[in-house]
Amino acid sequence: MVDVQGTVTDGFEPVRDAFAENFARRGERGAAVTVYRDGRKVADLWGGTKDADAAPDDTGAAPWVPGTAQIVRSATKGVAAAVLLLLHQRGQVDLDAPVGTYWPEFKANGKERVLVRHLLSHRAGLPVLDAPLTPAEAVDGVSGPRAVAAQAPAWEPGTAHGYHAQTYSWLLGELVHRITGRTIGTWVAGEIARPLAADLWIGLLEAERDRAGRVASVEPPAAPATPGLRVRPKKSVSAAYDDPDSLTRRAFAAITPLADENDPAYRAAELPASAGIATADGLARFYASLIGDVEGGRRLFAPATLTLARTEESVGPDRVLVVNTRFGLGYMLHGAASPLLAPGSFGHPGRGGSLAFADPESGIAFGYVTNGLQKNVTADPRAQALVRAVGKALAG
């Protein structure tokens, strides 16, 4: 049995129970979960090992401790989206302006009418690259922006949506650089992370390198057989991931071969789609600041900006994920493909496990990070068990 560490306030004991059960039944290696309510921390738990290549009960392995951070993959997108929304809030970017207004080279190959809001809502038609980037090119700060600027859209921008799994990095990162003169990681550090005292980075600093544990792909335990329950994905989804010519496969293969996510050079790169590093508290604290004041920090989103973040921009069949998805401006919204706490919740999962979101109506902000990356994109069973536990706590 894994010794779960940390605290919960009265009434939030179901979160501790679900977290412990993740280790006992759902294949957890090392993880943490933090929950804020109305800007105050109500659950802060951690357990297992810092590195996923060690068993969670290995007494000789480095343990997960307060402040242990992990790569959170696409949960980074929610942090990146906040940068553009805050720039809009400050009057520095028009969400309805063509991207080419700020980035003239982007207009090539029929992209003159791609709007800033299209980038945020996955409607730009740019989820794939005709010539995928190598891991070295992906992190050099030049090849990615140049590739998406030259790329022709896969569909008429603004007419449909499809998850920009990897290209989101260079689209948002370069746009922020053109508008502010700063890299997106530098902007996040100075305008979000430091003022909030939040442990999150787009581009992990060398001084913080030892805090980040190793991640690894892990197989979840076999689910018990339940009559009438379909546990396999739909054939259409499986076929899309298996087909090398599909938008699905090509979107996730925009970096080929797969980068080593434990490589310090990769972790130091500023890839706001997939390579952010964070603690569970850092993510939860960030989302708490989007919806209100947070202890020791300040509110980031004005009410109008919060409305923009969670107003539905894209809904229905996703041309990349091949399921129905819902997006606001940069955030996944509650739905069957990505269940959050309640209909008004907004946030972002990370492929393989991590999840962070806020729910303004209940005042909840949630952050979950793990080092054992399982085979899922938007609805990890460990994260979902914790979300259900938060709901149970709120229901009393």
Helices and strands as residue ranges (DSSP letters): E 5-8, H 13-25, E 30-37, E 40-48, E 70-71, G 73-75, H 76-89, G 99-101, G 104-107, H 116-120, H 135-138, H 143-150, H 168-180, H 184-188, I 189-193, H 194-196, E 200-201, G 206-211, E 216-217, H 235-242, H 247-252, H 264-268, E 277-278, H 280-291, H 303-310, E 314-317, E 324-327, E 332-333, E 346-349, E 355-359, E 364-370, E 372-373, H 381-395
